[in-house]
Amino acid sequence: MPMLLMFMPVSLSLPAGVIAYGFRNCSPPLKRLLAHRNTTNLHHYHHLRRRNNTIPPQLNTLFSFNFFPSNLNCLLTGNSLFFRMERFWSGSSINKNKALVEHLQNCGTISSRKVSEVMETIDRALFVPAGTPAYVDIPMAIGYNATISAPHMHATCLQLLEENLKSGMHVLDVGSGTGYLTACFALMVGPQGRAVGVEHIPELVDSSIKNIKKSAAAPLLKEGSLSVHVGDGRQGWPEFAPYDAIHVGAAAPEIPQPLLDQLKPGGRMVIPVGNMFQDLKVIDKNEDGSISVRSETSVRYVPLTSKDAQLRGY
């Protein structure tokens, strides 16, 4: 399946199966292309960041539509084309997580103090598979043909939803996966709010609850303002609707009507929409119930589909 060539301008020894990219703001001139290795069954994201709808002209000649092998089961999704993978930070887990957030701030991905504080508080290492590089800005496979998105993609969605994640508000996380972003949402809305994760793979729900119990969001889970449920996220979770914010972590061919119905007037949904070509849509429900839609950026996410289709590899 054709897709864009991806590359990165740093010297870094990477785990087998990880493809690297260049960062959009703070990258030096491109120096080398990393080879693609062992990506069969790797279900990652790639996210094409647009700045004024342009791509740097020096990159145009490097695009290729035949770079990836035909047996790549799923396109890489959830990462910026122009992101720079930083070094593996040393020091304690807390210091490394803080360094990752500072990197995202320095590159302009995070501009919100609230988002940076939440991402520093929720340690990403608690939500990624053991032995993986938790503090590098890349997505990771988590099993069941699912992934955890790259940190910069989480930061992007948190910032887009920030005004709808104030204390006491309700937020729905569709395709909650490892529980990382659900935990971030819970901290932002606080104990007076409600953060709900919906995931259709029961094993991922179980593991996400274990992850959250190890994190700073554990008290909210215990108190009940944070919950994760097994269910078809395309149907939302009506029990705690309407929601001030809805995040969808997989691409729908069109915006699911049940999610629109569960979005509160004045609320906002962030959802990737499309099939092969996708846009991250920002959907605002106006006070009169009308809908406003805009495209934030081009992305590539795994499909928002049934449990059986996902387990079959879509």
C-alpha positions in Angstrom: 0.0 0.0 0.0 1.6 3.3 -1.0 2.6 5.8 1.7 5.1 8.5 2.4 8.7 8.0 3.1 9.7 8.9 6.6 13.1 10.0 8.0 14.9 11.7 10.9 17.9 13.8 11.4 19.5 12.4 14.5 22.1 9.8 15.4 20.3 7.3 17.6 20.3 3.6 18.0 16.7 2.4 17.7 14.9 -0.8 18.6 14.2 -3.1 15.6 10.9 -2.3 14.0 10.8 1.4 14.8 10.8 3.9 12.0 12.0 7.4 12.7 10.9 10.8 11.4 12.1 14.4 11.4 10.6 17.1 13.6 8.8 20.1 12.2 10.3 22.9 14.3 13.6 22.2 15.9 15.2 19.8 13.5 18.6 20.5 12.0 19.1 19.8 8.2 18.3 16.2 7.2 21.4 14.0 7.6 20.4 10.5 6.9 17.6 8.1 6.3 17.0 5.3 8.7 16.3 1.9 7.2 13.0 0.2 7.7 13.4 -3.1 9.5 11.1 -5.8 10.8 7.9 -3.9 10.7 5.5 -6.8 9.9 2.7 -6.8 12.5 3.8 -3.4 13.9 0.7 -1.3 14.4 1.9 2.3 14.8 0.7 5.7 13.8 2.1 8.4 11.5 0.8 11.9 11.7 1.5 14.5 9.0 1.8 17.9 10.7 0.9 20.8 8.5 2.2 24.3 9.0 0.2 26.7 6.8 -0.6 23.7 4.7 2.9 23.4 3.4 5.7 20.9 3.5 9.3 22.2 3.4 10.4 22.1 -0.2 13.7 20.3 0.6 11.6 17.3 1.6 9.5 17.1 -1.6 12.1 15.2 -3.6 12.5 12.6 -0.8 8.9 11.4 -0.8 8.5 7.8 -2.0 5.4 5.7 -2.5 7.2 2.3 -2.6 9.3 2.4 0.6 7.3 0.0 2.7 7.0 -3.7 2.1 3.8 -5.1 0.8 3.3 -7.2 4.0 3.1 -4.2 6.3 -0.2 -5.0 8.0 -1.0 -1.5 9.2 0.2 2.0 8.2 2.1 3.9 10.9 -0.2 6.4 12.6 -0.2 9.0 15.3 3.1 10.7 14.7 4.3 14.0 13.1 6.2 13.6 9.9 8.5 16.4 11.1 9.2 15.2 14.6 12.6 14.6 15.9 13.2 11.6 18.1 15.2 12.7 21.1 17.8 10.8 23.0 17.0 8.3 25.7 17.1 10.4 28.8 19.0 9.2 31.8 18.1 9.6 35.5 15.0 8.6 37.4 11.7 7.7 35.7 10.2 11.0 36.9 13.1 13.0 35.5 12.9 11.2 32.2 9.2 11.8 31.9 9.8 15.5 32.7 12.5 15.7 30.1 10.2 14.3 27.5 7.6 17.0 28.3 10.2 19.7 28.2 11.3 18.4 24.8 7.7 18.7 23.5 7.6 22.3 24.9 10.9 23.2 23.3 9.6 22.0 19.9 6.4 23.9 20.2 4.1 20.9 20.5 3.1 21.9 24.1 2.2 25.5 24.7 -0.2 25.0 27.6 1.0 25.0 31.2 -1.9 22.8 32.3 -1.1 20.2 29.6 2.6 20.1 30.5 1.7 19.7 34.2 -0.7 16.8 33.5 1.8 15.0 31.2 4.5 15.4 33.8 2.3 14.0 36.5 1.1 10.9 34.5 4.3 8.9 33.9 4.1 7.4 30.4 6.4 4.5 31.5 3.5 3.1 33.5 1.4 2.7 30.3 3.8 1.2 27.8 4.9 -2.4 27.4 7.8 -3.4 29.7 11.2 -3.0 28.2 10.2 -0.4 25.6 11.6 3.2 25.4 8.8 5.0 27.2 10.3 8.5 26.9 11.0 8.6 23.2 8.4 10.5 21.1 7.2 7.4 19.2 4.0 5.3 19.2 4.2 1.7 20.4 2.4 -1.6 19.7 0.4 -2.7 22.8 -0.9 -6.0 21.4 -4.3 -6.9 19.9 -3.4 -4.8 16.8 -3.6 -1.7 18.9 -1.1 1.0 19.8 -0.4 3.8 22.2 0.1 7.0 20.3 3.2 9.1 20.4 3.5 11.7 23.2 3.3 14.6 20.8 -0.1 13.3 19.5 -1.4 13.0 23.1 -0.3 16.6 23.7 -2.0 17.8 20.6 -5.3 16.3 21.6 -5.1 17.5 25.2 -4.5 21.0 24.0 -7.3 20.9 21.5 -9.7 19.8 24.3 -8.2 21.8 27.1 -11.1 24.3 27.4 -13.5 21.4 27.7 -11.5 19.6 30.3 -12.0 22.0 33.2 -12.8 20.9 36.7 -16.2 19.3 37.0 -16.6 18.5 33.3 -17.3 15.1 31.7 -15.0 13.6 29.1 -15.3 10.4 27.0 -12.2 8.6 25.7 -13.1 6.2 22.9 -10.5 3.5 22.2 -8.9 4.1 25.6 -6.2 1.4 25.0 -3.6 1.5 27.8 -5.5 4.1 29.8 -2.8 6.8 29.5 -4.9 9.6 28.0 -7.9 8.6 30.0 -5.8 9.2 33.2 -4.7 12.6 31.8 -8.3 13.6 31.2 -9.2 12.5 34.7 -6.6 14.7 36.3 -7.8 17.7 34.2 -11.5 17.4 35.1 -10.7 16.4 38.7 -12.7 14.5 41.3 -15.8 16.7 40.7 -15.7 15.7 37.0 -16.1 12.4 35.2 -13.6 10.7 32.9 -14.8 7.6 31.0 -12.7 5.3 28.9 -14.3 2.8 26.5 -12.3 0.0 24.9 -13.7 -3.1 23.1 -10.8 -5.4 24.0 -11.4 -6.8 27.5 -7.7 -7.6 28.1 -6.8 -4.0 27.3 -9.4 -2.7 29.8 -8.0 -5.0 32.5 -4.4 -3.9 31.9 -5.4 -0.2 31.6 -7.0 -0.4 35.0 -3.8 -1.9 36.4 -1.8 0.8 34.8 -4.0 3.6 36.2 -3.8 2.1 39.7 0.0 2.6 39.6 -0.4 6.2 38.4 -1.2 9.6 40.0 -4.8 9.0 38.8 -5.3 6.0 41.1 -7.4 8.0 43.7 -9.8 9.1 41.0 -10.3 5.5 39.9 -10.9 4.4 43.5 -13.3 7.3 44.1 -15.3 6.5 40.9 -14.8 9.8 38.9 -12.6 7.8 36.5 -13.8 4.5 35.0 -12.9 2.3 32.1 -15.5 0.0 30.4 -15.6 -2.8 27.8 -17.8 -1.6 25.0 -18.1 -0.6 21.4 -16.8 3.0 21.4 -18.7 3.8 18.3 -21.8 3.8 20.5 -20.2 6.0 23.1 -21.2 5.5 26.7 -24.6 7.0 27.4 -24.6 6.5 31.1 -22.5 9.6 31.8 -23.5 11.7 28.8 -23.6 14.4 27.8 -19.9 15.0 27.5 -18.1 18.3 27.4 -15.2 16.6 25.6 -14.9 13.4 23.5 -11.6 12.0 22.2 -11.5 9.2 19.7 -8.3 7.3 19.2 -9.1 5.6 15.9 -10.2 6.7 12.5 -13.9 6.5 11.6 -15.0 6.6 8.0 -17.6 9.2 9.1 -18.4 10.8 12.4 -20.5 8.3 14.5 -24.0 9.8 15.2 -24.1 8.4 18.7 -21.0 10.4 19.6 -22.5 13.6 18.2 -25.7 12.9 20.2 -23.7 12.4 23.4 -21.7 15.6 22.9 -23.0 18.5 25.1 -23.9 21.8 23.5 -20.8 23.9 23.9 -18.7 20.6 23.9 -15.9 19.6 21.6 -14.9 16.3 20.0 -11.5 15.4 18.4 -11.7 12.5 16.0 -9.7 11.2 13.0 -12.0 10.8 10.1 -11.3 9.0 6.8 -10.1 5.7 5.4 -6.7 5.7 3.6 -6.5 9.5 3.8 -7.6 11.0 7.2 -7.9 14.3 8.9 -8.0 15.0 12.6 -11.4 16.7 12.9 -12.3 19.2 15.6 -16.0 19.2 16.1 -17.8 21.9 18.1 -21.4 21.6 19.1 -22.9 25.0 19.3 -25.3 26.0 22.0 -28.2 25.7 19.5 -27.2 22.2 18.8 -25.7 22.9 15.4 -22.3 21.4 14.5 -19.1 23.2 13.4 -16.3 21.0 11.9 -12.7 21.9 11.0 -9.6 19.9 10.0 -6.7 20.3 12.3 -4.1 18.2 10.5 -3.7 15.2 8.3 -3.2 11.9 10.2 -3.0 8.2 9.8 -4.8 6.1 12.5 -5.9 2.5 12.8 -9.6 2.1 12.0 -12.4 2.6 14.4 -14.0 -0.8 13.8 -15.5 -3.9 15.5 -13.6 -6.0 17.9 -13.5 -9.0 15.6 -12.2 -6.9 12.7 -9.5 -5.5 14.8 -8.3 -8.9 16.0 -8.3 -10.1 12.4 -6.0 -7.3 11.5 -8.8 -5.1 10.0 
